C-alpha cells in the first residue's frame, strides 16, 4: 500500500466511525475534535461500557480518546512522514478538549 492509500483509508475510517460510535448512548460519548489547518474532523468515542469512577475504566477511556485524537489529526501508524508542528498542535488541542470532557463525565459518574 502506498502512503496516499493509507491516508485515504484512515480518512475514510475517521469519517465512518462517528456514526458507528454515536449509535449507542449519546450521554456517554466523548467527542474528539481535531483541527489541522482549515480542516476539522471529529470522532465520537463511546465510553458507555466503562466505569469511569474506577482507575482502570478511566485509563481505558483515556486510551480510546488518545487513539481518536491521533486519528482525527491524521497520524498513520508506520508512516515515514515526520510529525509536524501542525500535527502536534492538533493532537494537543484534541487531547486536552477530550480529556476535559472525559473528566467531567467521570465526576458525574463518581
KEKETI-46006 format. One record per residue (C-alpha): x, y, z; residue in three letters; chain. Coordinates in steps of 0.2 Angstrom, whole numbers, plus 5000, padded with zeros to 4 digits. Last residue first. Layout:
REM KEKETI-46006
NODE    xx    yy    zz  code  unit
NODE     X     Y     Z   ALA     A
...
***
This chain:
REM KEKETI-46006
NODE    xx    yy    zz  code  unit
NODE  4909  5046  5204   UNK     A
NODE  4898  5045  5187   UNK     A
NODE  4896  5064  5186   UNK     A
NODE  4915  5067  5190   UNK     A
NODE  4920  5054  5177   UNK     A
NODE  4909  5063  5164   UNK     A
NODE  4918  5080  5168   UNK     A
NODE  4935  5071  5167   UNK     A
NODE  4931  5064  5150   UNK     A
NODE  4925  5081  5144   UNK     A
NODE  4942  5089  5149   UNK     A
NODE  4951  5074  5142   UNK     A
NODE  4943  5077  5125   UNK     A
NODE  4947  5095  5125   UNK     A
NODE  4965  5092  5130   UNK     A
NODE  4968  5078  5118   UNK     A
NODE  4961  5087  5103   UNK     A
NODE  4971  5103  5107   UNK     A
NODE  4987  5093  5109   UNK     A
NODE  4984  5082  5094   UNK     A
NODE  4981  5097  5083   UNK     A
NODE  4996  5107  5089   UNK     A
NODE  5007  5092  5087   UNK     A
NODE  5000  5088  5070   UNK     A
NODE  5003  5106  5064   UNK     A
NODE  5021  5106  5072   UNK     A
NODE  5024  5091  5060   UNK     A
NODE  5027  5073  5063   UNK     A
NODE  5039  5066  5050   UNK     A
NODE  5031  5056  5036   UNK     A
NODE  5038  5038  5036   UNK     A
NODE  5021  5032  5041   UNK     A
NODE  5020  5015  5051   UNK     A
NODE  5005  5020  5060   UNK     A
NODE  4995  5035  5052   UNK     A
NODE  4993  5051  5062   UNK     A
NODE  4980  5062  5053   UNK     A
NODE  4974  5074  5067   UNK     A
NODE  4957  5065  5069   UNK     A
NODE  4966  5048  5071   UNK     A
NODE  4979  5053  5084   UNK     A
NODE  4965  5061  5094   UNK     A
NODE  4955  5045  5092   UNK     A
NODE  4969  5035  5099   UNK     A
NODE  4971  5046  5113   UNK     A
NODE  4952  5046  5117   UNK     A
NODE  4952  5027  5117   UNK     A
NODE  4967  5026  5129   UNK     A
NODE  4959  5039  5140   UNK     A
NODE  4944  5028  5141   UNK     A
NODE  4954  5013  5146   UNK     A
NODE  4963  5023  5159   UNK     A
NODE  4947  5029  5166   UNK     A
NODE  4940  5012  5167   UNK     A
NODE  4955  5005  5176   UNK     A
NODE  4955  5020  5189   UNK     A
NODE  4937  5017  5193   UNK     A
NODE  4924  5030  5193   UNK     A
NODE  4924  5030  5174   UNK     A
NODE  4916  5013  5174   UNK     A
NODE  4916  5008  5156   UNK     A
NODE  4904  5001  5143   UNK     A
NODE  4896  5019  5139   UNK     A
NODE  4913  5025  5135   UNK     A
NODE  4909  5029  5117   UNK     A
NODE  4921  5039  5107   UNK     A
NODE  4913  5051  5095   UNK     A
NODE  4926  5056  5081   UNK     A
NODE  4928  5074  5074   UNK     A
NODE  4937  5082  5060   UNK     A
NODE  4941  5100  5057   UNK     A
NODE  4950  5106  5041   UNK     A
NODE  4957  5124  5040   UNK     A
NODE  4975  5119  5045   UNK     A
NODE  4973  5103  5056   UNK     A
NODE  4959  5105  5069   UNK     A
NODE  4955  5089  5078   UNK     A
NODE  4939  5086  5088   UNK     A
NODE  4936  5072  5100   UNK     A
NODE  4918  5070  5106   UNK     A
NODE  4917  5059  5121   UNK     A
NODE  4901  5049  5121   UNK     A
NODE  4892  5043  5136   UNK     A
NODE  4877  5054  5135   UNK     A
NODE  4874  5049  5117   UNK     A
NODE  4870  5031  5122   UNK     A
NODE  4875  5020  5107   UNK     A
NODE  4874  5024  5089   UNK     A
NODE  4886  5038  5092   UNK     A
NODE  4901  5026  5089   UNK     A
NODE  4895  5020  5072   UNK     A
NODE  4891  5037  5065   UNK     A
NODE  4907  5045  5072   UNK     A
NODE  4917  5030  5065   UNK     A
NODE  4914  5032  5046   UNK     A
NODE  4923  5049  5044   UNK     A
NODE  4939  5043  5053   UNK     A
NODE  4938  5027  5044   UNK     A
NODE  4938  5035  5027   UNK     A
NODE  4952  5047  5032   UNK     A
NODE  4962  5032  5038   UNK     A
NODE  4960  5023  5021   UNK     A
NODE  4964  5039  5011   UNK     A
NODE  4980  5041  5022   UNK     A
NODE  4985  5023  5019   UNK     A
NODE  4981  5024  5000   UNK     A
NODE  4992  5040  4999   UNK     A
NODE  5006  5032  5009   UNK     A
NODE  5006  5017  4996   UNK     A
NODE  5000  5000  5000   UNK     A
***
